Amino acid sequence: MIRIIVLNHNGQFASLEVKGHADSAPKGEDLVCSAVSAIVLGGLNSLTDPEGTYEAVVKEGHVTLKALHSVSQHDAIALETIVKQLESVAKDYSSYAKLERKEA
């Protein structure tokens, strides 16, 4: 199961954590894992200032992104796009992915 936690603070992005594996198919054939990986990694690549604005850890089966301060409007849109796409995957493949939004 892939677990996705999105944390907002005062309505603003604070962090994203994606961990686990979908196990919907054998390794290398798991389309749910592939979709989540593509959404997250592609989305992170679109951020404008990843080194100054965020603390990021990307490992096999675990990605965390934490905002160190307010994000730009561009990045807020990119991050919300990532989350919406992940919500879509979690909705369509609820046996393999779960997304939770929290407010801090």
C-alpha positions as CSV (number, residue, x, y, z in Angstrom):
1,M,0.0,0.0,0.0
2,I,1.3,3.5,-0.9
3,R,0.5,6.0,1.8
4,I,0.4,9.7,0.9
5,I,0.2,12.4,3.5
6,V,-0.2,16.0,2.6
7,L,0.2,18.5,5.4
8,N,-1.0,22.1,5.1
9,H,-0.5,25.0,7.6
10,N,-2.9,27.9,7.5
11,G,-4.1,26.7,4.1
12,Q,-0.5,26.7,2.7
13,F,1.6,23.7,1.6
14,A,3.8,22.4,4.5
15,S,4.8,18.9,3.5
16,L,4.3,15.8,1.4
17,E,5.2,12.3,2.3
18,V,4.8,9.3,-0.1
19,K,5.9,5.9,1.2
20,G,5.4,2.3,0.5
21,H,4.8,0.2,-2.6
22,A,1.5,-0.6,-4.2
23,D,2.2,-4.3,-4.8
24,S,-0.5,-4.4,-7.5
25,A,1.8,-6.4,-9.8
26,P,5.3,-7.8,-9.8
27,K,8.2,-5.4,-9.5
28,G,8.8,-3.7,-12.9
29,E,5.2,-4.2,-13.9
30,D,3.4,-2.3,-11.2
31,L,1.5,0.5,-13.0
32,V,0.2,2.0,-9.7
33,C,3.8,2.4,-8.4
34,S,4.9,3.7,-11.8
35,A,2.1,6.3,-11.9
36,V,2.8,7.6,-8.4
37,S,6.5,7.7,-9.0
38,A,6.1,9.6,-12.3
39,I,3.7,12.1,-10.7
40,V,5.9,12.8,-7.7
41,L,9.3,12.9,-9.4
42,G,8.0,14.8,-12.4
43,G,6.3,17.3,-10.1
44,L,9.3,17.8,-7.9
45,N,11.4,18.5,-11.1
46,S,9.0,21.3,-11.9
47,L,9.6,23.2,-8.6
48,T,11.5,26.5,-9.2
49,D,13.7,26.6,-6.1
50,P,13.9,23.1,-4.6
51,E,17.3,23.7,-2.9
52,G,16.4,26.9,-1.1
53,T,12.8,26.5,-0.3
54,Y,12.5,22.8,0.5
55,E,14.0,19.9,2.4
56,A,13.6,16.8,0.2
57,V,14.5,13.2,0.6
58,V,14.0,10.8,-2.3
59,K,14.7,7.1,-1.6
60,E,13.4,3.8,-2.9
61,G,9.7,3.6,-1.7
62,H,9.9,6.9,0.3
63,V,9.8,10.6,-0.7
64,T,9.4,13.5,1.7
65,L,9.2,17.2,0.8
66,K,9.0,19.8,3.5
67,A,8.6,23.5,2.9
68,L,11.1,25.5,4.9
69,H,9.2,28.8,4.3
70,S,6.4,30.0,2.1
71,V,6.4,28.7,-1.5
72,S,6.1,30.7,-4.6
73,Q,2.8,30.9,-6.5
74,H,4.3,28.8,-9.3
75,D,5.3,26.1,-6.8
76,A,2.0,26.2,-5.0
77,I,0.2,25.5,-8.3
78,A,2.7,22.7,-9.1
79,L,2.3,21.1,-5.7
80,E,-1.5,21.3,-5.8
81,T,-1.3,19.6,-9.3
82,I,0.9,16.8,-7.8
83,V,-1.7,16.3,-5.0
84,K,-4.7,16.3,-7.3
85,Q,-3.0,13.7,-9.6
86,L,-2.2,11.6,-6.6
87,E,-5.8,11.9,-5.3
88,S,-7.0,10.6,-8.7
89,V,-4.7,7.5,-8.4
90,A,-5.7,6.9,-4.8
91,K,-9.4,7.2,-5.8
92,D,-9.1,4.8,-8.8
93,Y,-6.8,2.3,-7.0
94,S,-7.9,2.6,-3.4
95,S,-6.7,-1.0,-2.7
96,Y,-3.2,0.1,-3.5
97,A,-2.9,3.8,-2.6
98,K,-4.3,6.0,0.2
99,L,-4.1,9.8,0.4
100,E,-4.7,11.8,3.5
101,R,-4.8,15.6,3.8
102,K,-4.1,17.1,7.2
103,E,-4.1,20.7,8.5
104,A,-1.4,21.6,11.1
